[in-house]
Amino acid sequence: MVAGPPVFVRLAGHSLRWQLLTALAGSDYRVRELVTLVGQPQNLVSYHLRLLRDGGLVTATRSTFDGRDSYYHLDLDRCAEAFSAAGAALHPALRSSAAPASGGRIAVLFVCTGNSARSPIAEALLRHHSRGRVRVASAGTQPKPRLHPDTARVLREAFGIELAGDQRPRHVDRVARRFDHVITLCDKAREVCPEFDHQPRRAHWSIPDPDRAGLRRTAADIDTRVRHLLPVLTSQGGSRHG
């Protein structure tokens, strides 16, 4: 007897769920934003988001800007594993083993509120994984006087990355305005992040402000997102701004 299709195929094969997965592959979104993007009623979108959550492909976190809202996030590692397993279920030779490629000369800015933990961690990880081939910076909408006391330690112990000793948080208004991508990492920063010249691609990663005990877990989440960002940068074939 032939087995039915794997769970990933059943979930992703539905046209609306595929639209939702495609949207969430580029950014975290709230339900009402997804409703606008896919052009379907909210009750229908919520139903299919629940199926994707039950299948482990999508997660939701409460917004730190407005606690009545939740941001939906695509678990790219889980999707990669499920996609590979689905291929292997059809034929062992179809199991994927490709590694993410390195980025080209793309300019990326990470923004959070304090620029003391999340955005400098993302900046350091993207610079590290791209081996310096991505021009990357970070800033805050309300920068703190200094980095989180454990930011440098977590980067050093978990990833072998050393931060410059003189690195300090800086305001988003003080960075150059020419970027290909601007990525906000906290819900408050998303709401107040200014517009940039040359219409960069905007994306949002809804990552709660970590306490000291959770900073390593937050860094691991950011690392996953950064690694999956690299093939996106590569596919664009280089920076528009040199």
N, C-alpha and C positions, 0 to 999 in steps of 0.2 A: 504494500500500500504506500502511495506517495504521500509524504508529509505535506502539510499546508505551508504557505510562505512564512518566513521568519517574521517576528514581531516588527522589526524595523521596516520591512517591506510593506506590511499591512498598515502601519502608521503613516509612513512617508508617502505611500502610494495614493492616498486620498488627496484630491486636488487642493482643497482648502487647507488641509494640514500641511501640504507641501508649501503653499504660499506663506503660511505662518513660520515654518522652519526657515524658509528663504529670507524672510524679513528679519528674523531673530539671528540669523547668521551674521548680519552686519551690525547689529546694535541691540541693546536691551530696550524694551518698550513696555508701556502701560497698555491695559486692555483697550482703552478708548483710542489710543494711537494705532493699535493693530486693527481695530474696527475700520478706521479711516483708510489704512493702507490696503486692506483686502476688500473693502467695500461690501461687507456682510454685516448682518445684525449682531448686536453685542451678545445676545444669548447664544447664538450659534458659534460665535468665536470663542466664548467662554467654555462651551461644551467641548470643542475640539482641543482647546488648550488643556482642559482637564485630562483628556485622553493622552495627550503628549506628556503631561506630567506623570500620569500613572505609568506610562511606558518608560519613564526615566530619561527622556530626551530633553525635557524642559523643566526648569526650576523657577520658583517665584520667591522674591524677597520683598519685605515691606519697605516702602519708600521712606528714607530718612528726612525728606523734605515735607511730605504730606503723608502721615501715617495711615490715611484712608486708602491710599493707592498702593499697588504692588507693581514691581518691575519683573517682567518675564525674561529669562535668560536661557539661551541654547547651550546645553552641556556638550561642547564640541568633542571632548574626549570620549564621552559615552556614545555620541553619534559615530565617531570614527571606529570605535570597537564594534558597534552594532552593524555598521555598513560592511566592515571587513568580514564579520561573522556571516552576514547574509550572502556575500560573494562566495565564501568557503562552503556554505551549505549547498550552493549550486554546483561548484567544482573547486577542489582544493587549490588549483592554480590561480583562482581569482581572489585569494586572500591578499589584501593590500599590505605592502610593507614599505611604501614610499615615505620618506621623511620630509618634513616641511622644508621648502627652499629658503634661501636667504634673500633679503630684500635688496632692491636697487637704491639709487640715490633719491629716496623719497624723504620729504620733510614732515615730521610728525610732532605734534604737541600734545602732551598729556596734562590735563587740568583737574585739580581737586580743590577743596576749600583752603586747607592750610599749607599745601605743598611741603608737607613735612614727612609723609610716609607713603601714601598710595602712589601719587604721581612721580616722586623721585625713584621709587622702586620700579615702576613701569619704565621710566626713562632708562635706568641702569640696565634692566633686563633686555629691552629692545636693542640698546647699543651693544650689549654682550652677545645676544643671539645672532644679530646681523653682522657681527664682527666689524662694527663701525661703518658699515655701508649704508646705513640709514642715518640721516641727520635728525636728531631727536632732542627735544627739550621738554621741560616741565615747568609749571607755574601754578599759582593759587589765586583764587578770587579774594581770599582774606588770609594772606600768608602769615604764618607764625614766625616768631623771632628766630627759631632754629629748627633743625630737623628733629623728628621724634628720636629720643635717646637710643632706641633699639633698631632704627632703620639700617644704619651701617653694619651693625652686628648681624642682623638677619641676612643681609645680602652677602656678607663675608662667609658666614657659617653654612648657609643653605646653597649658595651658588658660586662661592669663590670669587666674588666681585668686591673690589675695594673702591669705596667712594673717595673722591678728593676731599682732603681735610678742610678745605675752605668753602665747601658747598653750603649755600644758604637758601632758604625759601625766598622766592621772589614773586612779585605781583604779575598777573597776566598782562597788565598794561605795559610792562617793561620788556616783554619779549618781542622779537621781530614778528611782523604780522603776515609773513608769507609762508604758509604751510599747505601741504597737500591733504593732511588729515589733522583734525582736532578731535581728541577723544576725552570726554569728561568721565571721571571715575567716581564721582559721588553725586547724589541726587540734588543737593543744594547747589553745587557748582553748575550743574546742567541748566538750572533755571536762570542763572545770572551771568553765565559765560558770554562775553561780548562777541559780536560778529567780527570776522576777519576778512582781510583783503583776499581777492582772487577766489572767493567761494570754495574753501576747502571742504572736503567730505567730512561730515560731522557724524560721530557715533557716540554712544553712551554705554559705559560699563557700570552697572549699579552695584557698587562695592561698599558696604557699610564701613564707617570709620572704626578701625580696629582698636581694641584695648591691647595692653602689653602682651597678655597671654595669647591673643589671637593674631598677632602680627605675622607670625610665620605661616599660619593658615591663609591669611590674606595674601601674602607674598606668593604662595603656591597657586592661588586662584589667578592672580595677575600673570604669573609665569605661563600658565596654561593659555590664557587669552592672548598673550604676546606671541607665543609660539604659533598659534593658529592665525595670527595676524600676518605673519611673515609671507606666506604664499599669496595673500591678497596684495601685499605691496609688490611682490615680484611680478604678479600678473599684469601690473599696470605699466611695466616697461620703462621705468625711470621717472624721475621727477620732472614736473613742469617748470620748475624754477631753477634748474641747474644744481 
